[in-house]
Amino acid sequence: MKMKKTNIIWTIVVSILIATIITLTILLANARTANTELRNKLSLYQDYYKKAELLFDEIEDRAEVFFDTDRAADYLIARGKIKDNKFN
């Protein structure tokens, strides 16, 4: 009788461990997906920031036609990418 009780306890313990491993695997997969999305979002914002800094540097240098330059176009393209992406 004692042998059967021990086997039942081990079966329960092993079942709990297997369920825990499966749950953790699913959670890690979800975390990796979220991390990839955050990296993409961060990349967009870094590009936007760099383009904005270049444009503002040009404005500070008192360029008369700053909206007709390549830096302004790069800034507007980067800003558009952020607006087009719906991360919410």
Secondary structure, 3 states (H helix, E strand, C coil): CHHHHHHHHHHHHHHHHHHHHHHHHHHHHHHHHHHHHHHHHHHHHHHHHHHHHHHHHHHHCCCCCHHHCHHHHHHHHHHHHHHHCCCC
